[in-house]
Amino acid sequence: MTRLSRKEAQERTRIRLKEAAERLLERRGAGSLRIEEIAREAGFTRGAFYANYAHRLALLAEVMEDRLSREMAFWQNLFAKAPQGEADLGQVVSDALALRRPWALINLELHLEAERNEEFRPHFMRYIDAIQKASRDVFVALLERSGKAIPADLDDQIAGARALGHNLALPSVLGFAPDNVDTARRLMSAYVADIVDRAPPAPLASSASATPHAPHRANGLLHEKGEMP
């Protein structure tokens, strides 16, 4: 068996610690998350944890950044491949909500931790800001693909779509059964379709010279160099 380099071994350890933290976040919540538990769940000692992270907030920030990268890449992929039409958009939304469902509880726990923990709050707010920027890239691409101009209130509409998406990923928040995916799909599809429908048409000159949108900048947005240990 090939022996791992020190760097490869460290990366594998960090991956296992992050996966363990995600499982515990879903089962137990962020408030009761302890370093000893994370290390034990990953099959390591406290020493292995501290060899990679200064404290649990540093680990949570990295978990959030990985989450952001995966989710935004998925959304971009879906909207890029989806054919035009309300039914097709509904399927895109349905698939996206299915992706969000396993993370819905974790997102809620991180929100609660940010409300209660002043030390964690600024890191979480950078995470939210990064999601907003990456989400904007996705919606701009969708609007351009539909021949629409970018509305002045797009950021507000995206914030609304994100808030709705969080709630729809947790159906109990809106008072319907967890397996009632049709309701979630209809609500989210209608909201996204309304954003596209209400956007003004793109000027002909802009449409003719439009260039492909830049890829999302999900990685590296959560903290500047030196901000987090």
C-alpha positions as CSV (number, residue, x, y, z in Angstrom):
1,M,0.0,0.0,0.0
2,T,1.3,3.4,-0.9
3,R,2.5,5.4,2.1
4,L,0.8,8.8,2.4
5,S,2.9,12.0,2.6
6,R,2.6,14.1,5.7
7,K,0.5,16.6,3.7
8,E,-1.8,13.9,2.4
9,A,-2.2,12.4,5.8
10,Q,-3.1,15.8,7.3
11,E,-5.7,16.4,4.6
12,R,-7.3,13.0,5.2
13,T,-7.5,13.8,8.9
14,R,-9.1,17.1,8.3
15,I,-11.7,15.6,6.0
16,R,-12.6,13.0,8.6
17,L,-12.9,15.6,11.3
18,K,-15.2,17.7,9.1
19,E,-17.3,14.8,8.2
20,A,-17.6,13.9,11.9
21,A,-18.6,17.5,12.8
22,E,-21.3,17.5,10.1
23,R,-22.8,14.2,11.5
24,L,-22.8,15.6,15.0
25,L,-24.2,18.9,13.9
26,E,-27.2,17.1,12.4
27,R,-27.7,14.8,15.4
28,R,-26.9,17.0,18.3
29,G,-26.7,20.7,17.2
30,A,-23.9,23.2,17.4
31,G,-24.4,24.3,21.0
32,S,-23.4,21.0,22.5
33,L,-20.7,20.2,20.0
34,R,-17.4,19.4,21.8
35,I,-13.9,18.9,20.5
36,E,-13.7,15.5,22.4
37,E,-16.8,14.3,20.6
38,I,-15.7,15.4,17.2
39,A,-12.3,13.7,17.6
40,R,-13.9,10.5,18.9
41,E,-16.5,10.4,16.1
42,A,-13.7,10.7,13.6
43,G,-11.6,8.1,15.3
44,F,-8.9,10.4,16.6
45,T,-7.7,11.9,19.8
46,R,-7.9,15.6,21.0
47,G,-4.3,15.9,20.0
48,A,-5.2,15.1,16.4
49,F,-7.9,17.8,16.4
50,Y,-5.5,20.5,17.8
51,A,-2.9,19.5,15.3
52,N,-5.3,20.7,12.6
53,Y,-7.6,23.3,14.2
54,A,-7.1,25.9,16.9
55,H,-10.6,25.6,18.1
56,R,-14.0,24.3,17.1
57,L,-15.0,27.6,15.5
58,A,-12.2,27.2,13.0
59,L,-13.5,23.8,12.1
60,L,-17.1,25.1,11.7
61,A,-15.8,27.8,9.4
62,E,-14.2,25.3,7.2
63,V,-17.2,23.0,7.2
64,M,-19.3,26.0,6.0
65,E,-16.9,26.9,3.3
66,D,-16.9,23.3,1.9
67,R,-20.7,23.3,2.1
68,L,-20.9,26.6,0.2
69,S,-18.6,25.3,-2.6
70,R,-20.6,22.1,-3.1
71,E,-24.0,23.7,-3.0
72,M,-23.3,26.6,-5.3
73,A,-21.6,24.3,-7.9
74,F,-24.7,22.1,-7.8
75,W,-27.1,25.0,-8.3
76,Q,-25.1,26.4,-11.2
77,N,-25.0,23.0,-12.8
78,L,-28.7,22.5,-12.5
79,F,-29.7,25.9,-13.9
80,A,-27.1,25.6,-16.7
81,K,-28.6,22.2,-17.9
82,A,-32.3,22.8,-17.3
83,P,-34.4,23.3,-20.5
84,Q,-36.8,26.2,-20.6
85,G,-40.3,25.8,-19.3
86,E,-42.1,25.8,-16.0
87,A,-42.2,22.0,-15.7
88,D,-38.4,21.8,-16.3
89,L,-37.8,24.5,-13.8
90,G,-39.9,22.7,-11.3
91,Q,-37.7,19.6,-11.6
92,V,-34.6,21.7,-11.2
93,V,-36.0,23.1,-8.0
94,S,-37.2,19.7,-6.8
95,D,-33.7,18.3,-7.2
96,A,-32.1,21.3,-5.5
97,L,-34.4,21.0,-2.5
98,A,-33.6,17.3,-2.2
99,L,-29.9,18.3,-2.0
100,R,-30.7,20.9,0.7
101,R,-32.7,18.6,2.9
102,P,-29.9,16.8,4.6
103,W,-28.2,20.1,5.3
104,A,-31.3,21.9,6.5
105,L,-30.9,21.0,10.1
106,I,-27.2,21.9,10.1
107,N,-27.9,25.3,8.5
108,L,-30.5,25.9,11.2
109,E,-28.1,24.9,13.9
110,L,-25.4,27.3,12.5
111,H,-27.9,30.1,12.4
112,L,-28.8,29.5,16.1
113,E,-25.1,29.3,17.1
114,A,-24.5,32.6,15.4
115,E,-27.4,34.2,17.3
116,R,-26.2,32.9,20.6
117,N,-22.4,33.0,20.2
118,E,-20.8,36.4,19.6
119,E,-17.4,34.9,18.8
120,F,-18.9,32.7,16.1
121,R,-21.3,35.4,14.6
122,P,-18.8,37.3,12.4
123,H,-17.5,34.1,10.8
124,F,-21.1,33.1,10.1
125,M,-21.9,36.5,8.6
126,R,-19.0,36.1,6.2
127,Y,-20.5,32.8,5.2
128,I,-23.9,34.4,4.6
129,D,-22.2,37.1,2.5
130,A,-20.4,34.5,0.5
131,I,-23.6,32.6,-0.2
132,Q,-25.3,35.8,-1.3
133,K,-22.4,36.6,-3.8
134,A,-22.4,33.0,-5.2
135,S,-26.2,32.9,-5.4
136,R,-26.2,36.1,-7.4
137,D,-23.9,34.5,-10.0
138,V,-26.4,31.7,-10.3
139,F,-29.4,34.0,-10.8
140,V,-27.6,36.3,-13.1
141,A,-26.8,33.3,-15.3
142,L,-30.5,32.2,-15.2
143,L,-31.7,35.7,-16.1
144,E,-29.2,36.2,-19.0
145,R,-30.2,32.7,-20.3
146,S,-33.8,33.8,-20.3
147,G,-33.0,37.1,-22.2
148,K,-33.7,39.3,-19.2
149,A,-31.9,42.3,-17.7
150,I,-30.7,42.3,-14.1
151,P,-33.4,44.0,-11.9
152,A,-32.3,46.6,-9.4
153,D,-33.7,44.6,-6.5
154,L,-32.2,41.3,-7.4
155,D,-30.2,41.0,-4.2
156,D,-33.4,41.4,-2.2
157,Q,-35.1,38.8,-4.3
158,I,-32.2,36.4,-3.9
159,A,-32.3,36.8,-0.1
160,G,-36.0,36.0,-0.2
161,A,-35.3,32.9,-2.3
162,R,-32.7,31.7,0.1
163,A,-34.9,32.2,3.1
164,L,-37.8,30.3,1.4
165,G,-35.4,27.6,0.4
166,H,-34.2,27.1,4.0
167,N,-37.8,26.8,5.2
168,L,-38.9,24.5,2.4
169,A,-36.0,22.2,3.1
170,L,-37.5,21.8,6.6
171,P,-41.2,21.2,5.7
172,S,-42.3,21.2,9.3
173,V,-41.4,24.9,9.6
174,L,-44.3,25.6,7.1
175,G,-46.6,23.1,8.7
176,F,-46.7,20.3,6.1
177,A,-45.4,16.7,6.2
178,P,-41.7,16.0,5.5
179,D,-42.5,13.9,2.4
180,N,-44.8,16.6,0.9
181,V,-42.2,17.5,-1.8
182,D,-44.8,18.7,-4.3
183,T,-45.8,21.6,-2.1
184,A,-42.2,22.7,-1.7
185,R,-41.5,22.3,-5.4
186,R,-44.5,24.4,-6.4
187,L,-43.7,27.2,-3.9
188,M,-40.1,27.5,-4.9
189,S,-40.7,27.1,-8.6
190,A,-43.3,29.9,-8.5
191,Y,-40.9,32.2,-6.6
192,V,-38.0,31.6,-9.0
193,A,-40.3,31.9,-12.1
194,D,-41.7,35.1,-10.7
195,I,-38.1,36.6,-10.4
196,V,-37.5,35.7,-14.1
197,D,-41.0,36.9,-15.3
198,R,-40.8,40.3,-13.5
199,A,-37.3,41.1,-14.7
200,P,-37.2,43.6,-17.6
201,P,-36.1,42.3,-21.0
202,A,-32.4,42.7,-21.8
203,P,-31.6,45.5,-24.3
204,L,-30.9,44.1,-27.8
205,A,-27.4,45.4,-27.9
206,S,-26.6,43.8,-24.5
207,S,-28.2,40.5,-25.6
208,A,-26.2,40.4,-28.8
209,S,-22.8,41.0,-27.1
210,A,-23.5,39.0,-23.9
211,T,-20.6,36.8,-22.8
212,P,-20.8,33.7,-20.7
213,H,-21.0,34.5,-17.0
214,A,-17.9,34.0,-14.8
215,P,-17.8,30.9,-12.7
216,H,-18.9,31.3,-9.1
217,R,-16.2,32.3,-6.5
218,A,-17.3,30.1,-3.7
219,N,-14.0,29.1,-2.3
220,G,-11.9,31.4,-0.2
221,L,-14.7,33.8,0.6
222,L,-15.3,33.1,4.2
223,H,-12.2,34.6,5.7
224,E,-9.2,36.7,4.7
225,K,-5.7,35.3,5.3
226,G,-4.9,35.6,9.0
227,E,-8.5,36.1,10.1
228,M,-9.1,32.6,11.3
229,P,-6.5,30.3,12.8
